[in-house]
Amino acid sequence: MTGKAIAATLVLCGLGVAACGGTAAGTDLARERGPVPPVAGTAAAPVAGDAAGTPTGPAAGAAGDPAASPAAGRSGEGRGPLSGKVVVVDPGHNGQNYRHPAEINKKVNVLTQWKACDTTGTATANGYSEAAFTWDVSQRLAKILKSRGATVKLTRDSNSGVGPCITQRAAIGNRAKADAAISVHADGSSTANHGFHVIMPEKIGGPVDPVVAASQKLGLDVRNAFKRGTGLAYSTYIGKNALDYRDDLGGLNLSTVPKIFIESGNMKNPAEAAKFQQPAFRQKIALSLANGLQRYLSR
């Protein structure tokens, strides 16, 4: 088991501490790895979609299959290319976390260490919070996935509450027996840093071990679709080729289903912050994530 020292248990992740992972901003370079072996099929053509996120390309399904047509995906859960699939979407943080420091600072066991129950997340320079961003993107993502036939469960039902704890977020995916789970975040690093990255679990001698390989495949598919769909660069400050592996995140360590985190970019970077505050760009992010999930779930 590898350990990754986490410098801070501060709640205010954007103030000198990375927004979601608990590492000091810009100091995760030591976690860089060599190139991950390619997974067959990850370089395939993108899943096309219309403005509403309805799949229109070949990945929507096999030719001649009625459920594969663009119209079929509009019918809602149970019909479409993701019919029968369960996806858990975890919008990072919560809008009222900052008002309840005692509750979210409560320590929980993530197997490799004890960590705060949750954190506040970061924010842009003009105060657009990560919690608001992740809630909006996750709602958009859920709507697209449902339109493609998936059953979708969110780990929180509003942006006006507290938590849930990172342990509970993992448990929700486990109870749902999700085919895939994704935790939506954005980072808070130095203003010059930019780009997105995907966080995947490591083996820790715990419940996540059996799904580490599947989580890597999910991460590669989402990374490829995210890059293609958003045009954002790979992270310039964390990971290798936008891939990072961690053993300190409770949402991953405690997961028994394939799960990843997406750090959509750096909210402290002015250019990316401006994009994140545009509804059209948040829709583009949601569609890209949906396409990556569909790629993985269609294997």
C-alpha positions in Angstrom: 0.0 0.0 0.0 1.4 3.4 -0.9 0.7 6.4 1.3 0.2 9.9 0.1 0.7 12.5 2.8 -2.0 15.1 2.8 -0.8 18.4 4.2 -4.0 20.0 5.2 -7.3 19.2 6.7 -8.5 22.8 6.2 -12.0 23.2 5.0 -11.3 26.1 2.7 -9.8 24.1 -0.1 -9.3 27.1 -2.4 -7.1 28.9 0.2 -3.7 27.4 -0.4 -5.0 23.9 -0.6 -6.1 22.0 -3.7 -9.9 22.2 -4.1 -10.8 18.6 -4.0 -7.9 16.3 -3.2 -6.4 17.9 -0.2 -2.9 18.4 -1.6 -1.2 21.7 -1.7 -1.9 23.6 -4.9 0.6 22.7 -7.6 2.6 20.2 -5.5 1.2 17.0 -6.9 3.9 16.8 -9.6 5.6 14.0 -7.6 2.6 11.9 -8.4 3.4 11.9 -12.2 3.7 8.5 -13.7 4.9 7.1 -17.0 2.4 6.8 -19.8 -0.5 4.4 -19.1 -0.8 1.6 -21.6 -3.5 2.4 -24.1 -6.8 0.6 -23.7 -8.2 -0.9 -26.9 -10.8 1.3 -28.4 -10.1 4.6 -26.6 -9.0 6.3 -29.8 -12.2 5.6 -31.6 -14.3 8.3 -33.2 -16.3 10.5 -30.7 -19.9 9.9 -29.8 -21.7 12.6 -31.8 -24.6 14.4 -30.3 -27.0 17.3 -30.9 -27.3 20.4 -28.8 -29.5 18.6 -26.3 -27.0 15.8 -25.9 -28.9 13.1 -27.7 -26.5 10.7 -29.4 -26.5 10.8 -33.2 -23.4 9.0 -34.2 -22.4 5.3 -34.5 -21.7 4.9 -30.8 -25.4 5.5 -30.1 -25.9 1.8 -31.0 -25.8 -0.8 -33.7 -27.2 0.0 -37.1 -30.8 -1.3 -37.4 -31.4 -1.3 -33.7 -34.5 0.8 -33.0 -33.0 1.8 -29.6 -30.0 3.2 -31.3 -31.8 5.9 -33.3 -31.5 9.5 -32.2 -35.1 9.7 -31.4 -35.0 6.7 -29.1 -32.6 8.4 -26.7 -35.1 11.2 -26.1 -37.6 8.8 -24.6 -36.0 8.8 -21.1 -34.8 6.2 -18.7 -35.1 2.6 -19.9 -34.9 3.3 -23.7 -31.8 4.2 -25.6 -28.2 3.1 -25.9 -27.7 3.1 -22.1 -30.8 1.2 -21.3 -30.2 -1.0 -18.3 -27.1 0.9 -17.1 -26.9 2.6 -13.7 -24.7 5.7 -13.4 -24.0 7.5 -10.1 -23.1 11.2 -10.5 -21.5 12.8 -7.6 -21.5 16.6 -7.6 -18.5 17.6 -5.5 -19.0 19.6 -2.2 -22.3 21.4 -1.3 -23.4 25.0 -1.3 -23.8 25.4 2.5 -20.7 23.4 3.6 -18.9 26.6 4.5 -21.6 27.4 7.1 -21.1 24.1 8.9 -17.4 23.7 9.7 -17.8 21.4 12.6 -19.9 19.0 10.6 -17.7 18.9 7.5 -14.5 18.8 9.5 -15.5 15.7 11.3 -12.9 13.0 10.6 -13.9 9.9 8.7 -11.9 6.7 7.9 -10.9 6.4 4.2 -8.8 3.3 5.0 -5.4 4.9 4.2 -6.0 7.7 6.6 -8.6 9.8 8.4 -9.9 12.8 6.5 -12.5 15.6 6.8 -16.0 14.5 6.1 -16.2 17.0 3.2 -14.8 20.3 2.2 -16.1 23.6 0.8 -14.4 23.4 -2.5 -12.8 26.4 -4.3 -14.2 29.3 -6.2 -13.3 31.7 -9.0 -11.9 35.1 -8.3 -15.3 36.7 -8.6 -16.9 34.1 -6.2 -18.5 31.5 -8.5 -18.2 28.4 -6.3 -17.1 25.0 -7.2 -20.2 23.6 -5.5 -22.4 25.6 -7.8 -20.4 24.6 -10.8 -20.4 20.9 -10.0 -24.2 20.9 -9.2 -25.0 22.6 -12.5 -22.8 20.3 -14.6 -24.1 17.2 -12.8 -27.7 18.1 -13.4 -26.9 18.6 -17.1 -25.0 15.3 -17.2 -27.8 13.4 -15.5 -30.4 14.8 -18.0 -28.2 13.7 -21.0 -27.6 10.2 -19.5 -31.3 9.8 -18.8 -32.2 10.8 -22.3 -29.9 8.0 -23.5 -31.8 5.4 -21.3 -29.6 5.3 -18.2 -30.8 5.2 -14.6 -29.0 8.0 -12.9 -28.6 8.6 -9.2 -27.1 11.8 -7.7 -25.3 11.8 -4.4 -27.0 15.1 -3.3 -30.4 16.6 -4.3 -29.6 20.3 -4.1 -26.9 22.9 -3.7 -28.4 24.3 -0.5 -27.4 21.6 1.9 -24.4 20.1 3.6 -22.3 17.1 2.5 -22.8 14.2 2.4 -19.5 12.9 3.8 -17.1 11.4 1.3 -17.7 7.9 2.8 -21.5 8.3 2.2 -20.8 9.4 -1.4 -19.0 6.1 -2.1 -21.7 4.2 -0.3 -24.4 5.6 -2.6 -22.7 4.2 -5.6 -22.1 0.9 -4.0 -25.7 0.5 -2.9 -26.9 1.4 -6.4 -24.6 -1.3 -7.9 -23.6 1.3 -10.4 -22.1 0.3 -13.7 -20.0 3.5 -13.5 -19.7 6.4 -11.0 -18.2 9.8 -11.6 -17.4 12.6 -9.1 -17.5 16.1 -10.7 -15.0 18.7 -9.5 -12.9 21.7 -10.5 -9.5 22.5 -9.0 -8.2 25.5 -7.2 -4.5 25.9 -8.0 -2.1 28.8 -8.9 -3.5 31.2 -11.5 -0.9 30.2 -14.1 -1.8 26.5 -13.9 -4.5 25.2 -16.2 -6.0 22.2 -17.8 -8.1 19.2 -16.6 -7.2 15.9 -15.2 -8.9 12.6 -14.3 -8.2 10.9 -10.9 -8.4 7.2 -10.7 -8.0 4.8 -7.7 -5.0 2.7 -6.7 -5.0 -0.7 -5.1 -4.9 -0.2 -1.3 -5.7 -3.7 -0.1 -9.3 -2.6 0.3 -12.8 -2.7 -1.4 -11.7 -0.7 -4.4 -9.0 -3.2 -5.5 -11.3 -5.4 -7.8 -12.5 -2.3 -9.8 -9.2 -0.5 -10.2 -8.6 -1.8 -13.7 -12.2 -1.0 -14.8 -11.9 2.5 -13.3 -8.7 3.0 -15.4 -10.7 2.1 -18.5 -13.5 4.5 -17.5 -10.9 7.2 -16.8 -9.3 6.9 -20.2 -12.6 7.0 -22.0 -13.7 10.1 -20.1 -10.4 11.8 -20.6 -10.5 11.2 -24.3 -14.1 12.4 -24.7 -13.5 15.4 -22.4 -10.4 16.6 -24.4 -12.2 16.1 -27.6 -15.5 17.7 -26.5 -14.2 20.7 -24.5 -10.9 21.5 -26.2 -9.4 22.1 -22.8 -5.7 21.1 -22.4 -4.3 18.3 -20.2 -3.4 19.6 -16.8 0.0 21.5 -16.8 0.6 20.8 -13.1 -0.9 17.5 -12.0 -0.5 14.0 -13.3 0.7 12.7 -16.7 -1.4 13.1 -19.8 -4.3 14.3 -17.6 -4.2 11.1 -15.5 -3.6 11.0 -11.8 -3.7 8.0 -9.4 -4.4 8.5 -5.7 -4.9 6.3 -2.7 -6.2 9.0 -0.3 -9.7 9.8 -1.6 -12.5 8.2 0.3 -14.8 8.5 -2.6 -12.5 6.1 -4.5 -11.0 4.0 -1.8 -14.4 2.9 -0.5 -16.0 2.3 -3.9 -16.9 -1.2 -5.0 -18.0 0.0 -8.4 -15.8 1.6 -11.2 -15.4 5.2 -10.3 -13.3 8.3 -11.2 -13.0 12.0 -10.3 -12.9 14.6 -13.1 -11.1 17.9 -12.2 -12.6 19.9 -15.0 -9.9 22.6 -14.9 -8.6 25.3 -12.6 -11.1 27.7 -11.3 -8.3 30.1 -10.3 -7.1 30.4 -13.9 -8.9 33.4 -15.4 -9.4 31.9 -18.8 -10.9 28.6 -17.5 -12.9 30.4 -14.8 -14.5 32.5 -17.5 -15.5 29.4 -19.5 -16.9 27.6 -16.4 -19.3 30.5 -15.9 -20.8 30.2 -19.3 -23.9 27.9 -19.4 -23.1 26.8 -22.9 -19.6 25.6 -21.9 -21.0 23.8 -18.9 -23.4 22.0 -21.3 -20.3 21.2 -23.4 -18.6 19.7 -20.3 -21.7 17.6 -19.5 -22.0 16.3 -23.0 -18.4 15.4 -23.1 -18.6 13.5 -19.8 -21.8 11.7 -21.1 -20.0 10.7 -24.2 -17.0 9.3 -22.2 -19.3 7.4 -19.9 -21.3 6.0 -22.9 -18.1 4.9 -24.6 -17.1 3.0 -21.4 -20.6 1.5 -20.9 -20.9 0.4 -24.5 -17.8 -1.8 -24.4 
